[in-house]
Amino acid sequence: MTGFVPPPAVARALLQLPRPLRAPLLGRRVVVDGQTLDRQTQLLLWAERRLALPGLGGGTVEDARARFRRTSVLLAAPTPPHTRAELTVAGRPARAYAPLGAGRLPGLVYLHGGGWVVGDLESHDAVCADLAVRAGCRVVAVDYRRAPEHPFPAAVDDALAAFLEVVARADALGLEPTRVGVGGDSAGGNLSAAVALLCRDRGGPAPRVQALLYPSLDQTSAAPSHTLFARGFLLTEDDIRWFRAHYLASPDDARDPRASPLLAADLRGVAPAIVVSAGFDPLRDEATAYAARLRAAGVRVVERCERDLVHGFLSLAGGIAAARRAVDALAADLRDAL
């Protein structure tokens, strides 16, 4: 069973309930670690509990993929006018997004989230279109191989090959070759950090920026945020364990910097970074620690913690006002960096 998911119109209507109707449902504001959860997000989580919606992971891989595809579009932002083209990049399906009427643009190779197991071009279609228009760039989304059929390091290999090929084909793709970044959310943020490290080690070409959006950066240990937000805030510790079990073939894989960039011995010389975390996210502290290590290594970092939001907020911008503001801020950061 893939679980019941309400229609998008129903979900959006629930989140637009007037405050006098919301208050009896929600009770007190949720405050954890000095952070106050956004009220619309609190309502979304209340509905998730009442409807007993399944988590991001768990069950069979096929069911988890179907659930993720359906829930990821539930509160996706309406896509602004844009162009979209189907491509093949480094042997993988890909999709290019750009503002209408655009000529040569800076580019962003985008790697979707989903714990290296779920997620695909469709689950992040609205996110990529939105970022392309608002950041004024051409987004090339790549459908890398997923676990468990293709465990670590297949996704890393695909991500690196895709970035290098996009740079090599920049003229044909309508891109400025020196202004191509790499970015992604969650597992995609993990892959983006790995690409930046590998490009540094290869001697280039280097991403113009690495955009790490609520990334997973350490597969070996649980930072305090893993305990604080272990359950009840969309992504759970059970989900994280389920994803890792499918992605990593052995404990040694978890210690490989390509899987855990936070464990890299030296971060000097990697691409400038945008690091965005969510306050109510088990992965929050990994992002904070990585940003600190980057700065200590002399890397230019733009860091922001969206303290009132949960993991996955990029896909909630169509229904949650705070998520919309966070995506707008990210788009502005990308525009500046690219």
C-alpha positions as CSV (number, residue, x, y, z in Angstrom):
1,M,0.0,0.0,0.0
2,T,1.3,3.5,-0.9
3,G,-0.8,5.3,1.7
4,F,-3.5,7.9,1.3
5,V,-2.3,11.4,0.2
6,P,-4.9,14.2,0.1
7,P,-5.4,16.1,-3.1
8,P,-3.2,19.3,-3.4
9,A,-6.3,21.6,-3.2
10,V,-7.3,20.0,0.1
11,A,-3.8,20.4,1.6
12,R,-3.6,24.0,0.5
13,A,-7.1,24.8,1.9
14,L,-6.1,23.3,5.2
15,L,-3.0,25.5,5.5
16,Q,-5.1,28.6,4.7
17,L,-7.4,28.1,7.6
18,P,-8.0,31.4,9.4
19,R,-6.0,31.8,12.7
20,P,-9.1,31.5,14.9
21,L,-9.8,28.1,13.4
22,R,-6.2,27.0,13.6
23,A,-5.6,27.7,17.2
24,P,-8.0,25.1,18.7
25,L,-6.4,22.4,16.5
26,L,-2.8,23.3,17.3
27,G,-2.7,24.5,20.9
28,R,0.6,25.9,22.0
29,R,3.4,26.9,19.7
30,V,6.2,24.3,19.3
31,V,9.5,25.5,20.7
32,V,12.6,23.3,20.6
33,D,16.2,24.4,21.2
34,G,15.1,28.0,21.3
35,Q,13.4,27.8,17.9
36,T,9.7,28.3,17.3
37,L,8.1,26.2,14.6
38,D,6.3,28.0,11.8
39,R,2.5,27.9,12.5
40,Q,1.5,26.7,9.0
41,T,4.2,24.0,9.2
42,Q,2.8,23.0,12.6
43,L,-0.6,22.6,11.0
44,L,0.9,20.4,8.2
45,L,2.5,18.2,10.8
46,W,-0.7,18.0,12.8
47,A,-2.5,16.8,9.6
48,E,0.2,14.3,8.9
49,R,-0.3,12.8,12.4
50,R,-4.1,12.8,12.1
51,L,-4.1,11.2,8.7
52,A,-1.4,8.7,9.7
53,L,0.5,9.6,6.6
54,P,3.5,7.3,5.9
55,G,7.0,8.6,6.3
56,L,9.6,9.5,3.7
57,G,11.2,6.1,4.0
58,G,10.2,2.6,5.1
59,G,8.3,-0.3,3.5
60,T,9.3,-1.5,0.0
61,V,11.5,0.7,-2.2
62,E,8.8,0.7,-4.8
63,D,6.1,2.0,-2.4
64,A,8.5,4.6,-0.9
65,R,9.2,5.9,-4.4
66,A,5.6,6.2,-5.3
67,R,4.7,7.9,-2.0
68,F,7.6,10.4,-2.4
69,R,6.6,11.3,-5.9
70,R,3.0,12.0,-4.8
71,T,3.8,13.9,-1.6
72,S,6.6,16.0,-3.2
73,V,4.1,17.7,-5.5
74,L,1.4,18.2,-2.9
75,L,2.5,21.7,-1.8
76,A,4.9,22.5,-4.7
77,A,5.0,26.1,-5.8
78,P,3.1,26.9,-9.0
79,T,5.8,27.1,-11.7
80,P,6.4,30.5,-13.3
81,P,6.6,30.6,-17.2
82,H,9.7,28.8,-18.3
83,T,11.2,26.6,-20.9
84,R,11.9,22.9,-20.3
85,A,13.9,20.5,-22.4
86,E,14.6,16.8,-22.1
87,L,18.3,15.8,-22.3
88,T,20.8,13.1,-21.7
89,V,23.8,14.0,-19.7
90,A,26.6,11.6,-19.0
91,G,24.3,8.8,-20.1
92,R,21.6,9.7,-17.6
93,P,18.2,11.3,-18.2
94,A,18.3,15.1,-17.5
95,R,16.1,18.1,-17.8
96,A,17.0,21.7,-18.5
97,Y,15.0,24.7,-17.2
98,A,15.4,28.3,-18.1
99,P,13.4,31.6,-18.0
100,L,11.4,32.4,-21.1
101,G,13.4,34.1,-23.8
102,A,16.7,33.5,-22.2
103,G,20.0,33.5,-24.1
104,R,23.3,32.4,-22.6
105,L,23.0,32.0,-18.8
106,P,24.9,30.8,-15.8
107,G,24.0,27.3,-14.9
108,L,23.3,25.0,-12.0
109,V,23.6,21.3,-12.2
110,Y,20.8,20.2,-9.8
111,L,20.8,16.9,-7.9
112,H,17.5,15.9,-6.3
113,G,16.9,14.8,-2.8
114,G,15.3,11.6,-1.6
115,G,17.9,9.7,0.5
116,W,19.7,8.3,-2.7
117,V,16.7,5.9,-2.9
118,V,13.6,7.9,-3.9
119,G,13.1,11.1,-5.8
120,D,13.5,11.7,-9.5
121,L,13.1,14.4,-12.2
122,E,9.3,14.5,-11.6
123,S,9.5,14.9,-7.9
124,H,11.7,18.1,-8.2
125,D,10.3,19.4,-11.4
126,A,8.5,22.4,-9.8
127,V,11.5,23.2,-7.6
128,C,13.9,23.3,-10.5
129,A,11.6,25.4,-12.7
130,D,11.1,27.8,-9.8
131,L,14.8,28.2,-9.1
132,A,15.7,28.7,-12.8
133,V,13.3,31.6,-13.2
134,R,13.9,33.3,-9.8
135,A,17.7,32.9,-9.9
136,G,18.0,33.8,-13.5
137,C,19.9,30.7,-14.5
138,R,19.6,27.5,-16.5
139,V,19.1,24.6,-14.2
140,V,20.1,21.2,-15.5
141,A,18.5,18.5,-13.3
142,V,20.1,15.0,-13.5
143,D,18.4,11.7,-12.7
144,Y,21.4,9.9,-11.2
145,R,21.3,6.2,-10.4
146,R,19.6,5.3,-7.1
147,A,20.1,2.7,-4.4
148,P,19.6,-0.1,-3.6
149,E,19.9,-1.2,-7.3
150,H,23.0,1.0,-7.5
151,P,24.5,1.6,-4.1
152,F,27.3,4.0,-3.2
153,P,29.3,5.3,-5.0
154,A,27.2,5.1,-8.1
155,A,25.3,8.3,-7.4
156,V,28.5,10.2,-6.7
157,D,30.0,8.9,-10.0
158,D,27.0,10.0,-11.9
159,A,26.9,13.4,-10.2
160,L,30.6,14.1,-11.0
161,A,30.3,12.9,-14.6
162,A,27.2,15.0,-15.1
163,F,28.8,18.2,-13.8
164,L,31.9,17.7,-15.9
165,E,29.9,17.0,-19.1
166,V,27.6,20.0,-18.5
167,V,30.7,22.2,-18.3
168,A,32.2,20.6,-21.4
169,R,28.9,21.1,-23.3
170,A,28.3,24.6,-21.9
171,D,28.2,26.4,-25.3
172,A,25.7,23.9,-26.8
173,L,23.6,24.1,-23.6
174,G,23.5,27.9,-23.6
175,L,25.7,28.2,-20.5
176,E,28.6,30.4,-19.5
177,P,31.2,27.7,-18.9
178,T,32.9,29.5,-16.0
179,R,29.6,30.2,-14.3
180,V,28.3,26.7,-13.7
181,G,27.5,25.6,-10.1
182,V,26.3,22.4,-8.5
183,G,23.6,22.1,-6.0
184,G,20.9,19.9,-4.5
185,D,18.7,19.2,-1.5
186,S,19.2,16.6,1.2
187,A,20.9,13.6,-0.5
188,G,21.4,16.0,-3.5
189,G,23.3,18.4,-1.2
190,N,25.5,15.5,-0.1
191,L,26.3,14.7,-3.7
192,S,27.0,18.3,-4.5
193,A,29.5,18.6,-1.6
194,A,31.1,15.4,-2.9
195,V,31.4,16.8,-6.4
196,A,33.0,20.0,-5.1
197,L,35.6,17.9,-3.2
198,L,36.3,15.7,-6.2
199,C,36.7,18.6,-8.6
200,R,39.2,20.2,-6.2
201,D,41.1,16.9,-6.0
202,R,41.1,16.6,-9.8
203,G,42.3,20.1,-10.3
204,G,39.1,21.4,-11.9
205,P,37.0,22.4,-13.5
206,A,35.5,23.7,-10.3
207,P,31.9,24.6,-9.6
208,R,31.2,28.3,-9.4
209,V,29.3,27.5,-6.2
210,Q,28.1,24.5,-4.3
211,A,24.6,25.0,-3.0
212,L,24.0,22.6,-0.1
213,L,20.3,22.7,0.9
214,Y,19.5,20.9,4.2
215,P,22.3,18.4,3.2
216,S,23.2,15.1,4.7
217,L,27.0,15.3,5.3
218,D,28.0,12.7,7.9
219,Q,26.8,9.0,7.8
220,T,28.8,7.9,10.8
221,S,27.3,9.5,13.8
222,A,24.2,11.4,15.1
223,A,24.7,15.0,16.0
224,P,22.5,16.5,18.7
225,S,19.9,17.6,16.2
226,H,19.3,13.9,15.3
227,T,18.1,13.4,18.8
228,L,16.2,16.7,19.2
229,F,14.2,16.1,16.0
230,A,14.2,12.3,15.8
231,R,10.5,12.1,15.1
232,G,7.5,14.4,14.5
233,F,9.2,16.8,12.0
234,L,8.7,15.2,8.6
235,L,12.1,13.6,8.3
236,T,12.7,11.1,11.1
237,E,15.7,9.1,12.4
238,D,13.9,5.9,11.2
239,D,13.8,7.4,7.7
240,I,17.5,8.3,7.9
241,R,18.5,4.8,9.0
242,W,16.3,3.2,6.2
243,F,17.9,5.4,3.5
244,R,21.5,4.8,4.8
245,A,20.9,1.0,4.9
246,H,19.9,1.0,1.2
247,Y,22.7,3.4,0.1
248,L,25.7,2.1,1.9
249,A,27.0,-1.4,1.4
250,S,29.3,-1.5,4.4
251,P,30.3,0.6,7.5
252,D,33.5,1.5,5.7
253,D,31.4,3.3,3.0
254,A,30.0,5.6,5.7
255,R,33.6,6.9,6.5
256,D,34.4,7.7,2.9
257,P,34.4,11.5,2.4
258,R,32.4,11.0,-0.8
259,A,29.6,9.7,1.4
260,S,30.4,11.9,4.4
261,P,32.0,15.1,3.2
262,L,32.1,16.4,6.8
263,L,34.9,13.7,7.4
264,A,37.1,15.0,4.6
265,A,40.6,15.7,6.0
266,D,41.0,19.1,4.3
267,L,38.4,21.4,2.8
268,R,40.8,24.0,1.5
269,G,40.3,25.0,-2.1
270,V,36.8,23.7,-2.6
271,A,34.2,25.9,-4.3
272,P,32.4,28.7,-2.5
273,A,29.3,27.5,-0.8
274,I,25.7,28.3,0.0
275,V,24.7,26.2,3.0
276,V,21.0,26.4,4.0
277,S,19.6,24.3,6.8
278,A,16.2,24.0,8.5
279,G,15.9,24.5,12.2
280,F,13.6,21.5,12.9
281,D,15.6,19.0,10.9
282,P,17.7,16.1,12.2
283,L,20.4,17.1,9.7
284,R,20.6,20.7,10.9
285,D,23.8,20.3,12.9
286,E,25.7,18.6,10.1
287,A,25.1,21.6,7.9
288,T,26.2,24.0,10.6
289,A,29.4,22.0,11.3
290,Y,30.2,21.8,7.6
291,A,29.8,25.6,7.1
292,A,32.1,26.2,10.0
293,R,34.7,23.9,8.7
294,L,34.5,25.5,5.2
295,R,35.0,29.0,6.7
296,A,37.9,27.8,8.8
297,A,39.5,26.4,5.6
298,G,39.2,29.9,4.0
299,V,36.2,29.0,1.8
300,R,33.7,31.7,1.1
301,V,30.3,30.7,2.7
302,V,26.8,32.1,2.7
303,E,25.0,30.3,5.5
304,R,21.4,30.5,6.6
305,C,19.4,28.4,9.0
306,E,15.6,28.7,8.3
307,R,15.0,28.2,12.0
308,D,11.2,27.8,11.9
309,L,11.0,25.2,9.1
310,V,11.5,21.5,8.6
311,H,13.5,19.3,6.2
312,G,12.1,19.4,2.6
313,F,10.8,23.0,2.7
314,L,11.7,23.6,-0.9
315,S,8.8,21.4,-1.9
316,L,6.4,23.2,0.5
317,A,6.7,26.7,-1.0
318,G,3.3,26.4,-2.7
319,G,1.4,26.2,0.6
320,I,3.6,27.5,3.4
321,A,4.5,31.2,3.4
322,A,7.7,30.8,5.4
323,A,8.9,28.2,2.9
324,R,8.2,30.6,0.0
325,R,10.3,33.3,1.7
326,A,13.1,30.8,2.2
327,V,13.1,29.8,-1.4
328,D,13.1,33.4,-2.5
329,A,16.2,34.1,-0.3
330,L,17.9,31.0,-1.8
331,A,17.2,32.2,-5.3
332,A,18.7,35.6,-4.5
333,D,21.8,33.9,-3.1
334,L,22.2,31.7,-6.3
335,R,21.8,34.8,-8.5
336,D,24.5,36.6,-6.6
337,A,26.8,33.5,-6.5
338,L,26.4,32.6,-10.2
